[in-house]
């Protein structure tokens, strides 16, 4: 298939269904511009993770039927073979999940896991020096001890890390190759409030410093308001509303979005704080 004009980093319209069952996603339309942070919001079971896995081409083993188009950097991901998709995953497309300690291998040192993640998506001619430099740069980007100033950290295993450290390690793995798009699927839901704030600041900084687009998937509205320029509301397998963060929070149009906003805790200045965050995110 010929590439489409590369006006957006990602432009998708997809339907996902399983044989004999109603569609999980129904003509979901999503666009992400280069350097943009887009929030995908919806309650559990609305299809958020299904959309993330569809973008990454990871639904095939579950016998899902994915229809439509999904243009990433001008090329339709749905038209690619598995081998071609593997060349994109971890390099141009990366994923951070919500359970960092469960996502890391408990038997391997952090150093080993980072090296494996880098080599899995690198050219065969790449050297060990290249690998170590990439790891150093990634760890420094997520404010973790790097190869040059703390070898003890890299010799640790997952059980020796805090949840916040483990999540930063996962993010470091995801950005080793400076991907164009990072998908963060409930990446802060397992964290305490302080650590969550630190990870959100980290995402915003990576977006600014390396121009990485982020699809931030969450059901937590305050965290979405904190970093996203635009928000798409997913309800029962459909995008029911999409727009700038400020508009979604202050003037929602769809009934379901209005219900979401009205369900926010009525804490003094809560709405004003969210609006201030939304305005700040729009200016980034």
N, C-alpha and C positions, 0 to 999 in steps of 0.2 A: 504494500500500500504506500502511495506517495505521501510524504510528510505534509501536514497542514501548515498554514502560516503560523509562525511562532509568536502569536500575540500574548499568550499567557504561558506560564510555566506548566500549568495543568488545566485542561479543559475537558470535563467529563460529563457524560450523560449515560447512566447505566441502570439496567434492571437486573436484579439477581434473584433467582428462584431455584428451588429444588424440585425434582420430579414429583408430581402428585400433591404439591403444596402451594399455597398462595405465595406470591413474590415477597421476598424479604425487603428488597429495595425496588421501588417502582419509578422508573424514569428519573432517577435522582440526578440533578444538574448541579455541578460544582466547578467553580473556577478559582484558581489561585495565581495571582500575579507574581512575578519575580520579586523576591525580597519582602513578600507579604506574610503576615501571620493571620491565619484565618481560624476562627473558632468553630467547631462543629458540636452543637449542643443538642442533647436529647436524653430522655429517660432511659433506664435500662431496658433492653429489648427493642429499641427503636431502629437499630441497624447500623449504629456508629462503627463498631468494630468490623462488621461485615464490609462496609465501604472501605475501611483502611486495608483490609486483607485483599479486597478486589483490586485496589490500586497497585498493591505489591504483587498481584498475581498469585496469591497463596490460597485460593479457594478451590483450585482444581482437584486436589486430593479428596475434598469433601463432596465431590460430584455436583458442585454447583453449576448452574447454567448462567453465564454472564453475557448479557446482550447490550448492544449500544456501541459507544466509543469512549476512549479514554486517552486523549492526546497529551503526552508528556514530552516537553521540549520538541513539540511538533510531530512526534511519532505516536501512532496508536498502540498503546500497550496491549490491547486485546488482540492485535494482529501478530504479536511476537510469539515465537516459540519459547519453551521453557529455558533453553540454553541462553537465549538472548535476554530473557528476563533476569536470569541469574547474574549476567554481566552488569545489570543496572542496580540490582539490590545490593546495598552496602556501599555502593559507589555514588550513584546519582540519587538513589532513593534509600532512606534509612528509617528504621522503626525503633521507638523506645516504648516499652510496655510498663504496666503499672506495678508489677511485683519484682523489684530489682533483685532481692535475695533469691527468689525462685528462678530468675532468669540466668543467673550466673552458675557456673559449674562448681559445686562445692569441693570437688576433688583437685581442682587445678589452681595454681597461683594466678594472681591477677595479671602478672607479666605474661604468662603463657597464654591466657585467654585474649589479651590484647594483641599479642603477636599473631595468634591464629585468626583473629578477626581481620587484621590487616592483610595477612597473606592470602586469605580466602578471596580477596577482591583486588589483588595486585598483579602486575605483570610478572612473569616468571623470572625476568632478568633483574628484578628489583633486589637490592642487597639488604643484608641485615642492618647495615648502617642506615639505610633509607627507612627501614621498619622502625628502628629505635628512635630516629628523629621524628617520625610521624607520631609515635606514641608519646614522646616528650611534649610535642606541640599540642596534642589532644588533651593530655592531662593538665597542662598549663592552662588551656582554654577553659577547663571546667574547675579550675582552682584546686587541683589535687597535686600531691607531691609527685614530681616527675623523675625520670631516670637519672637526671644529673644531680639532684639534691637529696634524694631519699630512696635508696634501693630497698629499704626495709618494707616500705609500703607495697611495692610491687611483689614482694615475696609472700604477702598475706593471701589468705583464702577468704571466700565470701563470708564465712561465719565469723571472721575477725573484723568485719566492717560494720559500721553503723548503716542504717537504712539509707540515710542521706548520702554517705560515701558510695554505697553500692549503686544508687541511682546515678551518681556522677560518673562512675565507672561505665555504666551502660551508655550514658550520653557520650562519653569519650569514645567508646567503641563505634557509636553511630556516626560520629563526625570525623573519624580517622581519615576518610577520603574527601572531606569537605563536600558533602552531598548538596545537591541543589534543593532537595525537599526532604525535610525531616517530619515524620509522622509521630506525634506524641499521643499515644492512646491511653488516656487516664493516667498519665505519667506522674501525677502528684497526689493521686487519691490515697496512696498508702503511707503518706508522709504526715508528720505533725505540722502544725500551722507555720512554725518558724522555718522548718526545712522546706516546706512547700513554697514559702515566699522566696527563699534563696534559689530554688530551682527555677521559679518563674523569672526571677531577675537574670539567671543564667541564660535561659532561652532568649530573653529579650536582648541580652548582650551578644550572643552568638548571631542573632539575626542582624544586629547592627554591624558587627565587626567582620563577618564573612559573607554577608548578604544572603544567608540561607533562609529560604521560605520554610514556614512551619504550618502544618495542619495540626492544630491543638484540639484534641477530642476530649470532651469532659461534660459532666453533668453539673459541675460546680460553677455557678454563674459568677461569683466574685473573682475567681481565678481567671476566667475567660475575659472579664472586663479589664483585668490587670495588664494583659499583654496583646490582645487581639485588635487588629484594625477593622476587621469585618467578622460578622457572625452569621452562620447558617443554622437554622433551626430544623432538626430532623424529627419527624413525628410519624409513627406507624409506617416507616419505610419511604417517606416522602419529605423533600425539603419544602416546608410550608411557608418559610419566610427567610429572606437573606438581605443583609444590609450593613451599613456602618454600625460600629458598636454603639455609638451614642444614640442613633435612631432606634436600635433594637431595645435599648434600655429605657428610653424616655418616651418613645412614640410607637410601640409595637402595633402592628396592623392585624395580624392573624389572631384568632381567638385563643389558640393554644399558646402562642407567645405571650399574650396578655396574662394567661393563667400562670405561666412560669414567672413572669415579673411580679405578679401579685403574691406569689408564694414566697418571695424573699422575706427573710426575717425583718420584722418591723423594729429594727434597732435605730435609735436616734442617729441622724445624718447618714444612715446606711445608703440611701438612694443618692445623696449628694456625693458621698465618697465614690460610689460606683461610677457616677457620671464624670467625676474628676479623672478617675482612672481611664475611662473610655476616651475622654478628650485627649489625655496624655498619650494614649496608645495610638490614636489617630495621627498625632503629630510626629510620631517616631519615623 
